[in-house]
């Protein structure tokens, strides 16, 4: 795969983009009209890596915001997000970080607000009594959608298991390490470019 900006794989620039309107950004003059764009590369910079979990979190957030707002720009800071699992369980923290990046929702570490506006705290919660991975609720009207990912329906190359074992054990050659990385990112590429709108992979309830 040809590298893009910062050495990222080229497909990062081809992945879906999430556009939102942040009233706080508009109020403080940080963005024209408060409109912000989040690309997959932003999620990778936050997480420090690119994997099916990061990609799925990005796509689940995109799907939920589209379902809640339709053709209108989603309001960053206007959505409450709940996760089914505890914060320290598995990849829950990674998912929450990506969701928080796009929505601005935090537990208690976000912006405290100005004059009773723009408070980003208490908009993220764990261990919610839901069956899906995530639930997004619009603060203004209470409408809600739930999302889950079935990334397992986009399997990786069978060679990855053996190559990963060699890499983890420190026994892989440089060529094998490059091949593993290429195969790993190809799975992410297919998830982002071929299944972003696949209702069997990114489920919205």
VOGUBA-8744 format. One record per residue: residue in one letter; x, y, z negated of N, C-alpha, C, CB in turn. Coordinates in pm, whole numbers, plus 50000, padded with zeros to 5 digits. Atoms other than C-alpha are relative to their C-alpha. Glycine has a CB too. Layout:
REM VOGUBA-8744
AXYZXYZXYZXYZ
...
REM end
This chain:
REM VOGUBA-8744
X500834988150000500005000050000500875012550000499065000049879
X499234987749994501325034250090499715008649878499695007750129
X500224991750118501855056949789499355013350036501305002549928
X500624986949983499785088449750500725009749906498454999649970
X499414990550092500425118149522500424992949871499015011549969
X499465005750123502535109249214500334985250015499015001849886
X499695014049981503265075749369498824990849983501074996049908
X501195008350013499695063749323499734992850132498785008549958
X500455006549877498315038449572499075009250078499294986849967
X500774990849915496675056149866498504999049977500314997350145
X501455001650014493235041749788499435008449887499664985449978
X500504991450107493015063549476499275012150059501155004549908
X500594988249938492245092949705498724996850076500995006550092
X501195004149924489525072949882498874995749908500354988650094
X501005004550096487675062949566498935010749980500664996449865
X501064990250025484345079649475500455011049904498774992949942
X499714988450084484505113949312498755003349918500465012350086
X501124996050085482305124649019500055015149981500054992649862
X500114985550017481185161149023499005002949888499575006950133
X500874996050111479705176848711500045015249986500444993049867
X499984985850035478815211348583500175001149850498715007450047
X499724998350142480305221148250499695014449961501474996349967
X500364986450040478565251448094501125007049922498744999749916
X498904994150076481555256747863501095004950095500574989949900
X499004995949901483965257848158499555012650072500264988750100
X500544988049934481675283148325500075012049906498554997550046
X500034989250098481325304048008501395006049980499454995049866
X498644995650025485095306047960500785003150128500734989549921
X499354996649874485845311748328501044990050046500625013249989
X499015010049965487755279148363499774993850137500024989249896
X500335005949870485965267848679498855007950061499634984949987
X501044992449931483855285948937498664992849989500385002150147
X501305006350019480245279048843500014988649901499484995150129
X499885011050094481525254548586500104986350065498835000049908
X499975012749927481845227848856501384993649989499625002150147
X498775007750014484465201348784499904987350082500284996849851
X499935012649927485555171648992500934990449928500475002350146
X499175010450060486835139548840500244989050102499344994349872
X499605010549907488745115249057500534988049921501075005250099
X499515012050068489835079948978501405002349945499994987950095
X498644997250046493405092748949499995006849864500745008650101
X500094993550131492275114148654499814989749889498845010149998
X500215010650098491065083148473501274991949980498864990750046
X498735007350010494365065848551501015007949918500564997050140
X499094991750079496345095148412499644999349852499965014650049
X500455000750139494255093548095500384986549939498495002249991
X499765013550053494555055848052501464995850008499144989950075
X498615003949980498115053448176500154987650087500654997649869
X499945011749913497215024248401498724999150083500214987049917
X501155002449913494825012548672499664985249994500285004650146
X500435013950013492814981048616498504999250022500394994149861
X501445001249982489304967048668499185006449888499634985550011
X500734993750110488264979948323499905015150020500674997049867
X500004985549977489265015948400499105003350119501445005250025
X500834997749881487655013648745498534997949967500434990550114
X501395002850035484474998348603499415010949913499894986649929
X500484989250087484185025048332499705012450083501045003349892
X500194988549912484555051948598498734998350083501215002050093
X501165002649914481935035648822498714999149919500204987150078
X501215000550084479485028748537499555014149963500254991749873
X500334986150032479665065348436499405007050121501245007549952
X500514994049875479155076348796498564995550025500904996250120
X501335005449972476145053448837498975005249901500034984749995
X500944995250102474545064348509499645014650023500584998149860
X500274985849978474895101348585499155002250125501315007850011
X500834998949878473455096648933498564996049970500584991250113
X501355004550034470485077948787499285010449914500044986549927
X500614990250090469895104748522499715013550065500895002149881
X500114986549944470345135648738499615000450147501295007149982
X500365000049859469575124649092500975008150082498595005350019
X499164991749914470865150149342500575012149928499225004650119
X499504988650075471475176449072501354996649937498995004349892
X498725002350066474905181148917499774996149854500895012650009
X500115003750141475155162648584500625010849912500684986449975
X499474990150093475755185048285501004993449906498885006749921
X498985005050092479015177548109499725006149863501455003550049
X500364995550133478315179547737498514998849972500425014249981
X501445001350016474645172447793499514985849992499315006950112
X500355014250002474735134747762500544993349874500544992950125
X499575008350113474865112047459500304986050054498914999649887
X499585013149951476705079247520500164990449883501325001150079
X499885010450101476405047447317500644987550061498624996649939
X499345012349958478585016447344499564988649909501535001649998
X500505011450077477494982047234501024994949900499614988750094
X498975006250083480824970547089500655010049904501074993750088
X499234991350089482894983946798501145006750075500544992049880
X498984992249931485515009746891501294992250021500295012649922
X498725007249991488414985846829499864986350065500594998449862
X500245013149941486874955847004500444999850147498524996149988
X499625002149861488584944347325500405012850072498874993650073
X499684988349918488624971347594499025011549976500004996250148
X501004989750027485884992447434500615013949994499284997049870
X499364987050012488275020647350500415005850134501214999049912
X499614995549866489535022447708498775005250074500674988650079
X501254995849934485975024347841499535013349943498914989149983
X500484987850066485035051047586500835012150042500044998449848
X499144988849962488035072547679499675005150140501474995949993
X500334996049863487125072448048498645007050002499994987750095
X501324993850007483475079947971500095013949940499054991249917
X499854987250067484495108147738500655010350092500834998449873
X499354990949904486755123148005498975006750090501024992450085
X500964994949901483865127048249498845007349933499474988650085
X501214994450061480985134648012500285010549892499184989049940
X499684991150111482805153947738499504995049867499435013550026
X500595005350123481015132347480501094994449907498964989150033
X499075005350099482985125247161499264996649872501135010049973
X500575003350131482355111046816500065012449910500754988049935
X499864988250086483765139546606501275008050031500014995949854
X498744993249968486955151246780499855010250113501034989850039
X500204990849890485415172347054499885014549956498774996150076
X500144985750025484895209647084498845002549903499785007850132
X501004997550105482955223546786498915009750042500675005349878
X501044991249951481015248746989500265014749972498704996149942
X499964985550017480505286347009498585005149983500715006950121
X501324994650021477495303346860498894989850010499755010850097
X501015010649996475665270246829499874993350136498695005649961
X500055006149867476365260947193501294992150026499795010950109
X498835007149947478735237047368500634990049903501045010050041
X499475009750096479205213347073500074986450067499124999449871
X499825013049935480645180847208500104988549901501255000250086
X499905010450102480685161846879498674992649984500425006149866
X501175008450028478275134346778499224996450127499085007049902
X500615004149873477625126047142500524986550049500275010650107
X499465013149966479465092747139499874991049878501485001050048
X500215009050113478585062746924500314985650040498565001049949
X499675014149978479705026646891499024991049925501464997149954
X500825010250065477974994446783498515003150012500384998749852
X501414997049976474675005146935499224987050023499835009550121
X500825012049982471834979446935499454999150143498844999849899
X500385000849859471794975847314500584987350060500475012550078
X499515012049933472264946347548501045003250106498844992450062
X499064996049897474174965447814501315004849936499395011150088
X498734994950051477734978447783499865014249949501084999450108
X500134985850030476725015147778498555004550013500905008250091
X501284993249980473645036747735500255015150001498974996049889
X499854985549983473525072847856498635006549980500605003550140
X501254993150027470845096547727500175015050020499504997149857
X499974985549983470175132047844499495006649873499155004550123
X500364993450126470095154147536498755008450017501155008649950
X501094990549982467595178547686498624993750007500245007850124
X501345005749985464795154247762499874985549951499605000550144
X500075013550055465695120247613499954988850101498844998949914
X500005010749900465695101647943501314992349990499815005750143
X498825008450023468115072447931500134989050106499934993849861
X499705011549915469775045948146501114992049934500415004550144
X498955008750052471965016448057500794994550117499424988649914
X499145005349894474895003448259500894988949948500855011150061
X499055010850027477064972648270500794997550128499274987049951
X499195003649884479754959348500500204985050005501365007349996
X499685014249979480234924848646501204999450095498774992050058
X498784999649919483764929948773500504986250036501085007649926
X499585013749968484244892348766499504995450137499514990349893
X500495003349866482244891449090500945005050108498615006050020
X498974995449907485234908649251501314993649952500105016050006
X498855007250056487894882349177501335004350059499824985250021
X498664997149951491614887049209500554988550082500935002949884
X499325010349922493954867649433500444988749906501235006050077
X499625011250086494594832649290501485000149959499694986950069
X498574999650032498334839549297500315008749879500775004950120
X499714990450106498004866449032500294993249866498845009549984
X499825006450131497784842448738501434995349981499044988249985
X498625004950010501124825948808500995011649997500334990650118
X499094988649996502784858948893499975007949870499665009150117
X500114992850127501474875548578500794992749891498545001549958
X499285007850100502854847348365501505001950014499644985150012
X498564998049977506274851248525500435014049957500344997950148
X499674986250037506184888948474500025001849848499015009850063
X500104998650145505104886548110501184993349931498684994149949
X498885007450060507824861048035501355005650040499934985450040
X498754994149957510424882648206500794991450096500845002949883
X499325009249909511194855748461499735003350146499574985849972
X500344996749862509814872848772501125008050065498685007950005
X499044992049924512084886449041499375013650029500414992750131
X500554986949965511704922449154498944998750109501125009450047
X500985002149893509894910049463498714994449944500574990550108
X501205005850061507484889349252499275010549916500374987949914
X500644989350077506844919249024499245009550092501045007749918
X500674991249904506024940949325498764993350058500965003950112
X501135007349943503764914049467498854999549900500414985750040
X501055000350102501884910849138499295013549992500584996349863
X500604986750008501354948449117499125003050120501085010549987
X500764997649878500164949649476498694992349999500834996250123
X501215008250006497694921149427499045005349893500354985349971
X500834994550109496454936349099499245012250049500875003649877
X500654987849953495754969849259499064997550118501055010250040
X500925003149890494124953549561498634996249945500564988750088
X501285003250063491444939949330499295012949957500194990649880
X500574987150040490914974949188499495007550123501045008549924
X500394993349876490794988649542498664994750051501084998250108
X501255005849950488044964549644498825003749910500124984850009
X501064996250093486054972449332499555014450026500484998549855
X500324985849982486225010049394499465003450138501235008349974
X500364996249864485875010949771498894991450061501204999350088
X500985009249939483674980949848498804997249911500684987050035
X501085003950092481514976949537499535011249908500454988449916
X500414988850085481025011749390498495001449992500615013050051
X501464998849997477365011049494499334986350010499575008650118
X500545013649996476874973449469499214997549871501144989550016
X500825001550121473944968049227500244986949927498565001050036
X499685012550068475174932849151501285001249918500154988850102
X498734998050070478534946049028499895011249898501135003150099
X500234988850092477604979648873498495000649976500555013650059
X501415001450031474264973648702499475012449928499774987749916
X500644988650064471925001948607498594995749960499985012650095
X501315003950052468874995748388499265012349953500134989749885
REM end
